[in-house]
């Protein structure tokens, strides 16, 4: 039963990770570009690094979750466990996203404060 749960969980995690990662990659570029005064080369380098880091964090998190999985005996256990594990990874991704957005907002405020103090 655990093997089936692992396969289903990894498939769901893969779909979520790739879909969300690409959405962040495409849409986040605008924020980074604005923060870096339209320096496209640096923006693309940072955006690519963030995407690679995002994928690595998700792969590591999924591996840890599978390692911590208890033995499943019924299909009810399988679906309950998959739901719980998928919810945990989605919640973790949301927290990471909001932390990143808060950091970008902080950098933006700091940059504007420095620019306004110079004039």
N, C-alpha and C positions, 0 to 999 in steps of 0.2 A: 504494500500500500504506500509506503514511503516513496518508492521510486516514482509512482504515478503522481504523487503530490509534488515531488521535486520538479518533474517535467512540466506540470501545469503551472506551478509557481514561477519557474524560470521563464516560461513563455510569457506569462502576464507581466513579469518584471521587465523582460526584454522590450515588450511593446510599450510599456509606460516609460521606460528609460529612454528609448530612442525617440519616441514621439515628443516627450517633454524636453529632452535635451536639444533636439533640433529646433523646437519652438523658441527655447531660451536663446539658442545660438543666433537665429535669424532676427528675433525681436530685440535682444539685448544689445546688439551691435549699435543701434541708434543711441542708446544711453551712454555707452562707452565712447562712441565717436564724439558725442557732445561734450563729455567730460574731458576728453583729450584734445579739444579744439580742432576737430576734424582731421586729426593725424590718422589717416586710413591704414597705413602700414603697421603702426603700433597697435591700433584698435584691432586689426585682424589677428595680430600675434597674440594679444591678450585674450581675445575671444576664442581662438583655437586652443589656447592653454586652459581656459576655463572649461571648455567642452571636454577636453581630454581628462581633466581632473574630475569633472562631474561623472563621466563614465567609469573612471577608476573607483571613485567612492561608491557608486552603485554596485559595481561588481563585487567589491569587498564586502559591502553590507549584505548583499544577497548570499555570498559565501558563508558569512558568519551566521546568518539566519538559518541556513540549511544545516550548518554544523550544530546549532543549538536545538534543532527540531527533535521533538520526542517521537517515540515509536507510535505509529498510527495503526489502529486495528480495524476501524470501520470507515465506510465512505462518509459518514457524518463527521468523523474525526478529520478526514482528509479535507472536506470542504470548509469546515470550521477553522482548521489550521491555516489553510490557504487564505481565507478571508482575513484572518488575524495578521498573518505575515505580510500580506499585500497592503493592508491598512497601515502597518508599521512603516513600511518603506515609503508609502505615499505621504504619511505624516512627516517623516524625516525629510523627504524632498521639499515639502512645503516650508518647513522650518529653515532649511538651508537656503531656499529661494528668498524668503523674507529677510534673512540675515544678510544675504548678499545685496539685496535691494536697499536695506538700511545702511549698509556700508557705502554703497554708491551715492545715496542721498547725503550721507555725512561728508563724503569727499566733495560733492557738489556744493554744499553749503560752505565748506571750508574754503574751497576755491573762490567762490563768489565773495566771501568775506575778505580774503586776501586781495582780490582785485579791487574791491571797493575801498579798502584802506590805503591803497597806493595812490588813488586819485584824490 
